[in-house]
Amino acid sequence: MALNIKLVKSLIGSNKRQIAVAKSLGLKKIGDTAAQPDNPATQGKISKISHLVEVVSE
């Protein structure tokens, strides 16, 4: 099962750790989407930047 993650808010003003998490998910600018596996590591990353992303499970 995969999760589609979309960056819906800008990374400007976010701290370095949040920016690093977004980049590790493959998100660089608003509107970027990435498919990631649904596992505890990905869930943890999403929880760190939940206010910046939108998640749709497939």
PDBQT receptor file of N, H, CA, C and O in Angstrom, charges set to zero:
ATOM      1  N   MET A   1       0.843  -1.171   0.000  1.00  0.00    +0.000 N 
ATOM      2  CA  MET A   1       0.000   0.000   0.000  1.00  0.00    +0.000 C 
ATOM      3  C   MET A   1       0.892   1.239   0.000  1.00  0.00    +0.000 C 
ATOM      4  O   MET A   1       1.900   1.292   0.705  1.00  0.00    +0.000 OA
ATOM      5  N   ALA A   2       0.513   2.220  -0.788  1.00  0.00    +0.000 N 
ATOM      6  H   ALA A   2      -0.306   2.177  -1.360  1.00  0.00    +0.000 HD
ATOM      7  CA  ALA A   2       1.334   3.429  -0.906  1.00  0.00    +0.000 C 
ATOM      8  C   ALA A   2       0.536   4.656  -0.501  1.00  0.00    +0.000 C 
ATOM      9  O   ALA A   2      -0.693   4.675  -0.559  1.00  0.00    +0.000 OA
ATOM     10  N   LEU A   3       1.264   5.667  -0.095  1.00  0.00    +0.000 N 
ATOM     11  H   LEU A   3       2.262   5.651  -0.048  1.00  0.00    +0.000 HD
ATOM     12  CA  LEU A   3       0.666   6.948   0.257  1.00  0.00    +0.000 C 
ATOM     13  C   LEU A   3       1.103   7.987  -0.759  1.00  0.00    +0.000 C 
ATOM     14  O   LEU A   3       2.285   8.063  -1.095  1.00  0.00    +0.000 OA
ATOM     15  N   ASN A   4       0.172   8.783  -1.251  1.00  0.00    +0.000 N 
ATOM     16  H   ASN A   4      -0.788   8.721  -0.978  1.00  0.00    +0.000 HD
ATOM     17  CA  ASN A   4       0.516   9.918  -2.092  1.00  0.00    +0.000 C 
ATOM     18  C   ASN A   4       0.556  11.141  -1.189  1.00  0.00    +0.000 C 
ATOM     19  O   ASN A   4      -0.435  11.481  -0.542  1.00  0.00    +0.000 OA
ATOM     20  N   ILE A   5       1.696  11.789  -1.152  1.00  0.00    +0.000 N 
ATOM     21  H   ILE A   5       2.501  11.513  -1.677  1.00  0.00    +0.000 HD
ATOM     22  CA  ILE A   5       1.900  12.939  -0.278  1.00  0.00    +0.000 C 
ATOM     23  C   ILE A   5       2.085  14.167  -1.154  1.00  0.00    +0.000 C 
ATOM     24  O   ILE A   5       2.879  14.149  -2.094  1.00  0.00    +0.000 OA
ATOM     25  N   LYS A   6       1.351  15.240  -0.848  1.00  0.00    +0.000 N 
ATOM     26  H   LYS A   6       0.706  15.255  -0.084  1.00  0.00    +0.000 HD
ATOM     27  CA  LYS A   6       1.411  16.474  -1.626  1.00  0.00    +0.000 C 
ATOM     28  C   LYS A   6       1.772  17.627  -0.708  1.00  0.00    +0.000 C 
ATOM     29  O   LYS A   6       1.181  17.789   0.359  1.00  0.00    +0.000 OA
ATOM     30  N   LEU A   7       2.743  18.427  -1.124  1.00  0.00    +0.000 N 
ATOM     31  H   LEU A   7       3.223  18.295  -1.991  1.00  0.00    +0.000 HD
ATOM     32  CA  LEU A   7       3.130  19.617  -0.365  1.00  0.00    +0.000 C 
ATOM     33  C   LEU A   7       2.151  20.731  -0.702  1.00  0.00    +0.000 C 
ATOM     34  O   LEU A   7       2.073  21.159  -1.854  1.00  0.00    +0.000 OA
ATOM     35  N   VAL A   8       1.403  21.206   0.292  1.00  0.00    +0.000 N 
ATOM     36  H   VAL A   8       1.467  20.859   1.228  1.00  0.00    +0.000 HD
ATOM     37  CA  VAL A   8       0.371  22.221   0.055  1.00  0.00    +0.000 C 
ATOM     38  C   VAL A   8       0.721  23.584   0.637  1.00  0.00    +0.000 C 
ATOM     39  O   VAL A   8       0.066  24.574   0.311  1.00  0.00    +0.000 OA
ATOM     40  N   LYS A   9       1.735  23.658   1.488  1.00  0.00    +0.000 N 
ATOM     41  H   LYS A   9       2.267  22.854   1.753  1.00  0.00    +0.000 HD
ATOM     42  CA  LYS A   9       2.180  24.931   2.040  1.00  0.00    +0.000 C 
ATOM     43  C   LYS A   9       3.681  25.079   1.823  1.00  0.00    +0.000 C 
ATOM     44  O   LYS A   9       4.407  24.092   1.700  1.00  0.00    +0.000 OA
ATOM     45  N   SER A  10       4.126  26.321   1.780  1.00  0.00    +0.000 N 
ATOM     46  H   SER A  10       3.536  27.122   1.880  1.00  0.00    +0.000 HD
ATOM     47  CA  SER A  10       5.516  26.618   1.509  1.00  0.00    +0.000 C 
ATOM     48  C   SER A  10       6.428  26.188   2.651  1.00  0.00    +0.000 C 
ATOM     49  O   SER A  10       6.023  26.145   3.812  1.00  0.00    +0.000 OA
ATOM     50  N   LEU A  11       7.668  25.872   2.291  1.00  0.00    +0.000 N 
ATOM     51  H   LEU A  11       7.997  25.908   1.347  1.00  0.00    +0.000 HD
ATOM     52  CA  LEU A  11       8.680  25.521   3.284  1.00  0.00    +0.000 C 
ATOM     53  C   LEU A  11       9.372  26.761   3.849  1.00  0.00    +0.000 C 
ATOM     54  O   LEU A  11      10.158  26.657   4.790  1.00  0.00    +0.000 OA
ATOM     55  N   ILE A  12       9.087  27.923   3.284  1.00  0.00    +0.000 N 
ATOM     56  H   ILE A  12       8.448  28.007   2.519  1.00  0.00    +0.000 HD
ATOM     57  CA  ILE A  12       9.681  29.167   3.780  1.00  0.00    +0.000 C 
ATOM     58  C   ILE A  12       9.206  29.390   5.212  1.00  0.00    +0.000 C 
ATOM     59  O   ILE A  12       8.009  29.320   5.491  1.00  0.00    +0.000 OA
ATOM     60  N   GLY A  13      10.121  29.652   6.094  1.00  0.00    +0.000 N 
ATOM     61  H   GLY A  13      11.093  29.709   5.867  1.00  0.00    +0.000 HD
ATOM     62  CA  GLY A  13       9.783  29.871   7.491  1.00  0.00    +0.000 C 
ATOM     63  C   GLY A  13       9.820  28.608   8.330  1.00  0.00    +0.000 C 
ATOM     64  O   GLY A  13       9.737  28.675   9.556  1.00  0.00    +0.000 OA
ATOM     65  N   SER A  14       9.942  27.468   7.690  1.00  0.00    +0.000 N 
ATOM     66  H   SER A  14      10.009  27.413   6.694  1.00  0.00    +0.000 HD
ATOM     67  CA  SER A  14      10.043  26.207   8.433  1.00  0.00    +0.000 C 
ATOM     68  C   SER A  14      11.477  26.045   8.930  1.00  0.00    +0.000 C 
ATOM     69  O   SER A  14      12.415  26.603   8.360  1.00  0.00    +0.000 OA
ATOM     70  N   ASN A  15      11.626  25.272  10.003  1.00  0.00    +0.000 N 
ATOM     71  H   ASN A  15      10.865  24.820  10.466  1.00  0.00    +0.000 HD
ATOM     72  CA  ASN A  15      12.987  25.065  10.497  1.00  0.00    +0.000 C 
ATOM     73  C   ASN A  15      13.728  24.048   9.621  1.00  0.00    +0.000 C 
ATOM     74  O   ASN A  15      13.128  23.377   8.782  1.00  0.00    +0.000 OA
ATOM     75  N   LYS A  16      15.030  23.951   9.833  1.00  0.00    +0.000 N 
ATOM     76  H   LYS A  16      15.518  24.496  10.515  1.00  0.00    +0.000 HD
ATOM     77  CA  LYS A  16      15.871  23.101   8.977  1.00  0.00    +0.000 C 
ATOM     78  C   LYS A  16      15.469  21.644   9.007  1.00  0.00    +0.000 C 
ATOM     79  O   LYS A  16      15.562  20.955   7.992  1.00  0.00    +0.000 OA
ATOM     80  N   ARG A  17      15.024  21.166  10.152  1.00  0.00    +0.000 N 
ATOM     81  H   ARG A  17      14.948  21.727  10.977  1.00  0.00    +0.000 HD
ATOM     82  CA  ARG A  17      14.626  19.752  10.259  1.00  0.00    +0.000 C 
ATOM     83  C   ARG A  17      13.384  19.465   9.432  1.00  0.00    +0.000 C 
ATOM     84  O   ARG A  17      13.298  18.424   8.781  1.00  0.00    +0.000 OA
ATOM     85  N   GLN A  18      12.413  20.389   9.452  1.00  0.00    +0.000 N 
ATOM     86  H   GLN A  18      12.483  21.235   9.981  1.00  0.00    +0.000 HD
ATOM     87  CA  GLN A  18      11.197  20.196   8.671  1.00  0.00    +0.000 C 
ATOM     88  C   GLN A  18      11.512  20.228   7.177  1.00  0.00    +0.000 C 
ATOM     89  O   GLN A  18      10.956  19.441   6.410  1.00  0.00    +0.000 OA
ATOM     90  N   ILE A  19      12.384  21.116   6.768  1.00  0.00    +0.000 N 
ATOM     91  H   ILE A  19      12.835  21.755   7.392  1.00  0.00    +0.000 HD
ATOM     92  CA  ILE A  19      12.778  21.188   5.363  1.00  0.00    +0.000 C 
ATOM     93  C   ILE A  19      13.477  19.891   4.959  1.00  0.00    +0.000 C 
ATOM     94  O   ILE A  19      13.231  19.368   3.871  1.00  0.00    +0.000 OA
ATOM     95  N   ALA A  20      14.339  19.372   5.820  1.00  0.00    +0.000 N 
ATOM     96  H   ALA A  20      14.538  19.796   6.703  1.00  0.00    +0.000 HD
ATOM     97  CA  ALA A  20      15.044  18.123   5.531  1.00  0.00    +0.000 C 
ATOM     98  C   ALA A  20      14.072  16.960   5.406  1.00  0.00    +0.000 C 
ATOM     99  O   ALA A  20      14.248  16.099   4.544  1.00  0.00    +0.000 OA
ATOM    100  N   VAL A  21      13.056  16.923   6.248  1.00  0.00    +0.000 N 
ATOM    101  H   VAL A  21      12.913  17.623   6.948  1.00  0.00    +0.000 HD
ATOM    102  CA  VAL A  21      12.057  15.846   6.176  1.00  0.00    +0.000 C 
ATOM    103  C   VAL A  21      11.294  15.933   4.857  1.00  0.00    +0.000 C 
ATOM    104  O   VAL A  21      11.065  14.914   4.206  1.00  0.00    +0.000 OA
ATOM    105  N   ALA A  22      10.900  17.137   4.462  1.00  0.00    +0.000 N 
ATOM    106  H   ALA A  22      11.086  17.965   4.991  1.00  0.00    +0.000 HD
ATOM    107  CA  ALA A  22      10.183  17.316   3.194  1.00  0.00    +0.000 C 
ATOM    108  C   ALA A  22      11.051  16.854   2.026  1.00  0.00    +0.000 C 
ATOM    109  O   ALA A  22      10.563  16.173   1.124  1.00  0.00    +0.000 OA
ATOM    110  N   LYS A  23      12.314  17.214   2.037  1.00  0.00    +0.000 N 
ATOM    111  H   LYS A  23      12.711  17.766   2.770  1.00  0.00    +0.000 HD
ATOM    112  CA  LYS A  23      13.212  16.811   0.950  1.00  0.00    +0.000 C 
ATOM    113  C   LYS A  23      13.402  15.296   0.941  1.00  0.00    +0.000 C 
ATOM    114  O   LYS A  23      13.510  14.695  -0.128  1.00  0.00    +0.000 OA
ATOM    115  N   SER A  24      13.444  14.673   2.120  1.00  0.00    +0.000 N 
ATOM    116  H   SER A  24      13.356  15.162   2.988  1.00  0.00    +0.000 HD
ATOM    117  CA  SER A  24      13.610  13.221   2.178  1.00  0.00    +0.000 C 
ATOM    118  C   SER A  24      12.390  12.494   1.624  1.00  0.00    +0.000 C 
ATOM    119  O   SER A  24      12.489  11.357   1.165  1.00  0.00    +0.000 OA
ATOM    120  N   LEU A  25      11.236  13.161   1.673  1.00  0.00    +0.000 N 
ATOM    121  H   LEU A  25      11.155  14.085   2.046  1.00  0.00    +0.000 HD
ATOM    122  CA  LEU A  25      10.023  12.586   1.087  1.00  0.00    +0.000 C 
ATOM    123  C   LEU A  25       9.933  12.880  -0.406  1.00  0.00    +0.000 C 
ATOM    124  O   LEU A  25       9.051  12.359  -1.090  1.00  0.00    +0.000 OA
ATOM    125  N   GLY A  26      10.843  13.714  -0.916  1.00  0.00    +0.000 N 
ATOM    126  H   GLY A  26      11.559  14.137  -0.361  1.00  0.00    +0.000 HD
ATOM    127  CA  GLY A  26      10.826  14.049  -2.338  1.00  0.00    +0.000 C 
ATOM    128  C   GLY A  26      10.002  15.269  -2.658  1.00  0.00    +0.000 C 
ATOM    129  O   GLY A  26       9.570  15.437  -3.798  1.00  0.00    +0.000 OA
ATOM    130  N   LEU A  27       9.769  16.137  -1.671  1.00  0.00    +0.000 N 
ATOM    131  H   LEU A  27      10.121  16.000  -0.745  1.00  0.00    +0.000 HD
ATOM    132  CA  LEU A  27       8.945  17.337  -1.859  1.00  0.00    +0.000 C 
ATOM    133  C   LEU A  27       9.841  18.566  -1.794  1.00  0.00    +0.000 C 
ATOM    134  O   LEU A  27      10.541  18.779  -0.804  1.00  0.00    +0.000 OA
ATOM    135  N   LYS A  28       9.819  19.377  -2.853  1.00  0.00    +0.000 N 
ATOM    136  H   LYS A  28       9.251  19.204  -3.658  1.00  0.00    +0.000 HD
ATOM    137  CA  LYS A  28      10.690  20.547  -2.897  1.00  0.00    +0.000 C 
ATOM    138  C   LYS A  28       9.905  21.854  -2.966  1.00  0.00    +0.000 C 
ATOM    139  O   LYS A  28      10.279  22.840  -2.332  1.00  0.00    +0.000 OA
ATOM    140  N   LYS A  29       8.812  21.862  -3.739  1.00  0.00    +0.000 N 
ATOM    141  H   LYS A  29       8.507  21.061  -4.255  1.00  0.00    +0.000 HD
ATOM    142  CA  LYS A  29       8.049  23.093  -3.859  1.00  0.00    +0.000 C 
ATOM    143  C   LYS A  29       6.557  22.782  -3.805  1.00  0.00    +0.000 C 
ATOM    144  O   LYS A  29       6.147  21.628  -3.931  1.00  0.00    +0.000 OA
ATOM    145  N   ILE A  30       5.763  23.809  -3.618  1.00  0.00    +0.000 N 
ATOM    146  H   ILE A  30       6.095  24.746  -3.515  1.00  0.00    +0.000 HD
ATOM    147  CA  ILE A  30       4.313  23.636  -3.479  1.00  0.00    +0.000 C 
ATOM    148  C   ILE A  30       3.762  22.920  -4.710  1.00  0.00    +0.000 C 
ATOM    149  O   ILE A  30       4.103  23.256  -5.844  1.00  0.00    +0.000 OA
ATOM    150  N   GLY A  31       2.916  21.940  -4.471  1.00  0.00    +0.000 N 
ATOM    151  H   GLY A  31       2.639  21.667  -3.550  1.00  0.00    +0.000 HD
ATOM    152  CA  GLY A  31       2.299  21.179  -5.545  1.00  0.00    +0.000 C 
ATOM    153  C   GLY A  31       3.021  19.889  -5.873  1.00  0.00    +0.000 C 
ATOM    154  O   GLY A  31       2.469  19.043  -6.575  1.00  0.00    +0.000 OA
ATOM    155  N   ASP A  32       4.238  19.714  -5.387  1.00  0.00    +0.000 N 
ATOM    156  H   ASP A  32       4.686  20.401  -4.816  1.00  0.00    +0.000 HD
ATOM    157  CA  ASP A  32       4.963  18.468  -5.624  1.00  0.00    +0.000 C 
ATOM    158  C   ASP A  32       4.256  17.307  -4.926  1.00  0.00    +0.000 C 
ATOM    159  O   ASP A  32       3.771  17.447  -3.804  1.00  0.00    +0.000 OA
ATOM    160  N   THR A  33       4.206  16.168  -5.600  1.00  0.00    +0.000 N 
ATOM    161  H   THR A  33       4.600  16.054  -6.511  1.00  0.00    +0.000 HD
ATOM    162  CA  THR A  33       3.640  14.970  -5.004  1.00  0.00    +0.000 C 
ATOM    163  C   THR A  33       4.667  13.852  -5.043  1.00  0.00    +0.000 C 
ATOM    164  O   THR A  33       5.541  13.814  -5.909  1.00  0.00    +0.000 OA
ATOM    165  N   ALA A  34       4.543  12.949  -4.090  1.00  0.00    +0.000 N 
ATOM    166  H   ALA A  34       3.833  12.980  -3.386  1.00  0.00    +0.000 HD
ATOM    167  CA  ALA A  34       5.459  11.807  -4.023  1.00  0.00    +0.000 C 
ATOM    168  C   ALA A  34       4.697  10.605  -3.503  1.00  0.00    +0.000 C 
ATOM    169  O   ALA A  34       3.856  10.723  -2.612  1.00  0.00    +0.000 OA
ATOM    170  N   ALA A  35       5.000   9.451  -4.066  1.00  0.00    +0.000 N 
ATOM    171  H   ALA A  35       5.684   9.355  -4.790  1.00  0.00    +0.000 HD
ATOM    172  CA  ALA A  35       4.428   8.191  -3.587  1.00  0.00    +0.000 C 
ATOM    173  C   ALA A  35       5.437   7.544  -2.656  1.00  0.00    +0.000 C 
ATOM    174  O   ALA A  35       6.586   7.317  -3.034  1.00  0.00    +0.000 OA
ATOM    175  N   GLN A  36       5.006   7.251  -1.444  1.00  0.00    +0.000 N 
ATOM    176  H   GLN A  36       4.072   7.436  -1.137  1.00  0.00    +0.000 HD
ATOM    177  CA  GLN A  36       5.878   6.646  -0.439  1.00  0.00    +0.000 C 
ATOM    178  C   GLN A  36       5.183   5.415   0.136  1.00  0.00    +0.000 C 
ATOM    179  O   GLN A  36       3.953   5.361   0.173  1.00  0.00    +0.000 OA
ATOM    180  N   PRO A  37       5.953   4.433   0.582  1.00  0.00    +0.000 N 
ATOM    181  CA  PRO A  37       5.342   3.245   1.195  1.00  0.00    +0.000 C 
ATOM    182  C   PRO A  37       4.705   3.605   2.536  1.00  0.00    +0.000 C 
ATOM    183  O   PRO A  37       5.171   4.503   3.237  1.00  0.00    +0.000 OA
ATOM    184  N   ASP A  38       3.651   2.904   2.876  1.00  0.00    +0.000 N 
ATOM    185  H   ASP A  38       3.272   2.174   2.306  1.00  0.00    +0.000 HD
ATOM    186  CA  ASP A  38       2.960   3.136   4.149  1.00  0.00    +0.000 C 
ATOM    187  C   ASP A  38       3.630   2.291   5.224  1.00  0.00    +0.000 C 
ATOM    188  O   ASP A  38       3.247   1.143   5.447  1.00  0.00    +0.000 OA
ATOM    189  N   ASN A  39       4.636   2.864   5.892  1.00  0.00    +0.000 N 
ATOM    190  H   ASN A  39       4.947   3.797   5.710  1.00  0.00    +0.000 HD
ATOM    191  CA  ASN A  39       5.342   2.175   6.958  1.00  0.00    +0.000 C 
ATOM    192  C   ASN A  39       5.585   3.146   8.114  1.00  0.00    +0.000 C 
ATOM    193  O   ASN A  39       5.344   4.343   7.959  1.00  0.00    +0.000 OA
ATOM    194  N   PRO A  40       6.048   2.674   9.248  1.00  0.00    +0.000 N 
ATOM    195  CA  PRO A  40       6.236   3.561  10.405  1.00  0.00    +0.000 C 
ATOM    196  C   PRO A  40       7.196   4.721  10.151  1.00  0.00    +0.000 C 
ATOM    197  O   PRO A  40       6.994   5.809  10.689  1.00  0.00    +0.000 OA
ATOM    198  N   ALA A  41       8.228   4.513   9.349  1.00  0.00    +0.000 N 
ATOM    199  H   ALA A  41       8.392   3.629   8.912  1.00  0.00    +0.000 HD
ATOM    200  CA  ALA A  41       9.177   5.590   9.066  1.00  0.00    +0.000 C 
ATOM    201  C   ALA A  41       8.494   6.727   8.304  1.00  0.00    +0.000 C 
ATOM    202  O   ALA A  41       8.671   7.899   8.635  1.00  0.00    +0.000 OA
ATOM    203  N   THR A  42       7.720   6.374   7.293  1.00  0.00    +0.000 N 
ATOM    204  H   THR A  42       7.576   5.422   7.024  1.00  0.00    +0.000 HD
ATOM    205  CA  THR A  42       7.016   7.386   6.513  1.00  0.00    +0.000 C 
ATOM    206  C   THR A  42       5.962   8.082   7.365  1.00  0.00    +0.000 C 
ATOM    207  O   THR A  42       5.796   9.298   7.268  1.00  0.00    +0.000 OA
ATOM    208  N   GLN A  43       5.252   7.332   8.196  1.00  0.00    +0.000 N 
ATOM    209  H   GLN A  43       5.387   6.344   8.274  1.00  0.00    +0.000 HD
ATOM    210  CA  GLN A  43       4.246   7.925   9.076  1.00  0.00    +0.000 C 
ATOM    211  C   GLN A  43       4.889   8.939  10.029  1.00  0.00    +0.000 C 
ATOM    212  O   GLN A  43       4.304   9.987  10.303  1.00  0.00    +0.000 OA
ATOM    213  N   GLY A  44       6.075   8.634  10.528  1.00  0.00    +0.000 N 
ATOM    214  H   GLY A  44       6.550   7.783  10.305  1.00  0.00    +0.000 HD
ATOM    215  CA  GLY A  44       6.783   9.547  11.409  1.00  0.00    +0.000 C 
ATOM    216  C   GLY A  44       7.176  10.829  10.695  1.00  0.00    +0.000 C 
ATOM    217  O   GLY A  44       7.064  11.917  11.260  1.00  0.00    +0.000 OA
ATOM    218  N   LYS A  45       7.636  10.706   9.455  1.00  0.00    +0.000 N 
ATOM    219  H   LYS A  45       7.727   9.822   8.996  1.00  0.00    +0.000 HD
ATOM    220  CA  LYS A  45       8.003  11.878   8.671  1.00  0.00    +0.000 C 
ATOM    221  C   LYS A  45       6.791  12.761   8.414  1.00  0.00    +0.000 C 
ATOM    222  O   LYS A  45       6.864  13.986   8.518  1.00  0.00    +0.000 OA
ATOM    223  N   ILE A  46       5.679  12.122   8.077  1.00  0.00    +0.000 N 
ATOM    224  H   ILE A  46       5.620  11.128   7.993  1.00  0.00    +0.000 HD
ATOM    225  CA  ILE A  46       4.452  12.873   7.818  1.00  0.00    +0.000 C 
ATOM    226  C   ILE A  46       3.987  13.603   9.076  1.00  0.00    +0.000 C 
ATOM    227  O   ILE A  46       3.512  14.735   8.991  1.00  0.00    +0.000 OA
ATOM    228  N   SER A  47       4.117  12.979  10.224  1.00  0.00    +0.000 N 
ATOM    229  H   SER A  47       4.503  12.059  10.293  1.00  0.00    +0.000 HD
ATOM    230  CA  SER A  47       3.673  13.617  11.466  1.00  0.00    +0.000 C 
ATOM    231  C   SER A  47       4.507  14.853  11.796  1.00  0.00    +0.000 C 
ATOM    232  O   SER A  47       4.006  15.783  12.428  1.00  0.00    +0.000 OA
ATOM    233  N   LYS A  48       5.779  14.875  11.373  1.00  0.00    +0.000 N 
ATOM    234  H   LYS A  48       6.186  14.119  10.859  1.00  0.00    +0.000 HD
ATOM    235  CA  LYS A  48       6.650  16.023  11.629  1.00  0.00    +0.000 C 
ATOM    236  C   LYS A  48       6.257  17.238  10.789  1.00  0.00    +0.000 C 
ATOM    237  O   LYS A  48       6.455  18.376  11.213  1.00  0.00    +0.000 OA
ATOM    238  N   ILE A  49       5.704  16.998   9.608  1.00  0.00    +0.000 N 
ATOM    239  H   ILE A  49       5.543  16.073   9.264  1.00  0.00    +0.000 HD
ATOM    240  CA  ILE A  49       5.336  18.122   8.740  1.00  0.00    +0.000 C 
ATOM    241  C   ILE A  49       3.859  18.043   8.326  1.00  0.00    +0.000 C 
ATOM    242  O   ILE A  49       3.492  18.430   7.217  1.00  0.00    +0.000 OA
ATOM    243  N   SER A  50       3.032  17.543   9.227  1.00  0.00    +0.000 N 
ATOM    244  H   SER A  50       3.330  17.228  10.128  1.00  0.00    +0.000 HD
ATOM    245  CA  SER A  50       1.609  17.349   8.903  1.00  0.00    +0.000 C 
ATOM    246  C   SER A  50       0.904  18.650   8.549  1.00  0.00    +0.000 C 
ATOM    247  O   SER A  50      -0.075  18.641   7.802  1.00  0.00    +0.000 OA
ATOM    248  N   HIS A  51       1.389  19.763   9.075  1.00  0.00    +0.000 N 
ATOM    249  H   HIS A  51       2.184  19.771   9.681  1.00  0.00    +0.000 HD
ATOM    250  CA  HIS A  51       0.768  21.057   8.800  1.00  0.00    +0.000 C 
ATOM    251  C   HIS A  51       1.139  21.594   7.413  1.00  0.00    +0.000 C 
ATOM    252  O   HIS A  51       0.588  22.605   6.980  1.00  0.00    +0.000 OA
ATOM    253  N   LEU A  52       2.059  20.933   6.717  1.00  0.00    +0.000 N 
ATOM    254  H   LEU A  52       2.507  20.110   7.069  1.00  0.00    +0.000 HD
ATOM    255  CA  LEU A  52       2.507  21.381   5.398  1.00  0.00    +0.000 C 
ATOM    256  C   LEU A  52       2.050  20.473   4.266  1.00  0.00    +0.000 C 
ATOM    257  O   LEU A  52       2.111  20.863   3.100  1.00  0.00    +0.000 OA
ATOM    258  N   VAL A  53       1.596  19.273   4.591  1.00  0.00    +0.000 N 
ATOM    259  H   VAL A  53       1.547  18.956   5.539  1.00  0.00    +0.000 HD
ATOM    260  CA  VAL A  53       1.302  18.284   3.547  1.00  0.00    +0.000 C 
ATOM    261  C   VAL A  53      -0.143  17.802   3.620  1.00  0.00    +0.000 C 
ATOM    262  O   VAL A  53      -0.851  17.988   4.610  1.00  0.00    +0.000 OA
ATOM    263  N   GLU A  54      -0.536  17.174   2.521  1.00  0.00    +0.000 N 
ATOM    264  H   GLU A  54       0.039  17.022   1.718  1.00  0.00    +0.000 HD
ATOM    265  CA  GLU A  54      -1.847  16.528   2.407  1.00  0.00    +0.000 C 
ATOM    266  C   GLU A  54      -1.582  15.100   1.967  1.00  0.00    +0.000 C 
ATOM    267  O   GLU A  54      -0.805  14.871   1.040  1.00  0.00    +0.000 OA
ATOM    268  N   VAL A  55      -2.219  14.134   2.622  1.00  0.00    +0.000 N 
ATOM    269  H   VAL A  55      -2.850  14.320   3.375  1.00  0.00    +0.000 HD
ATOM    270  CA  VAL A  55      -1.944  12.719   2.353  1.00  0.00    +0.000 C 
ATOM    271  C   VAL A  55      -3.192  12.034   1.806  1.00  0.00    +0.000 C 
ATOM    272  O   VAL A  55      -4.293  12.192   2.334  1.00  0.00    +0.000 OA
ATOM    273  N   VAL A  56      -2.990  11.264   0.728  1.00  0.00    +0.000 N 
ATOM    274  H   VAL A  56      -2.095  11.135   0.300  1.00  0.00    +0.000 HD
ATOM    275  CA  VAL A  56      -4.060  10.459   0.156  1.00  0.00    +0.000 C 
ATOM    276  C   VAL A  56      -3.537   9.042   0.040  1.00  0.00    +0.000 C 
ATOM    277  O   VAL A  56      -2.522   8.814  -0.618  1.00  0.00    +0.000 OA
ATOM    278  N   SER A  57      -4.209   8.082   0.665  1.00  0.00    +0.000 N 
ATOM    279  H   SER A  57      -5.033   8.267   1.200  1.00  0.00    +0.000 HD
ATOM    280  CA  SER A  57      -3.768   6.689   0.560  1.00  0.00    +0.000 C 
ATOM    281  C   SER A  57      -4.400   6.051  -0.663  1.00  0.00    +0.000 C 
ATOM    282  O   SER A  57      -5.533   6.365  -1.026  1.00  0.00    +0.000 OA
ATOM    283  N   GLU A  58      -3.657   5.151  -1.297  1.00  0.00    +0.000 N 
ATOM    284  H   GLU A  58      -2.736   4.896  -1.003  1.00  0.00    +0.000 HD
ATOM    285  CA  GLU A  58      -4.146   4.438  -2.478  1.00  0.00    +0.000 C 
ATOM    286  C   GLU A  58      -4.662   3.084  -2.091  1.00  0.00    +0.000 C 
ATOM    287  O   GLU A  58      -5.118   2.329  -2.950  1.00  0.00    +0.000 OA
TER     288      GLU A  58
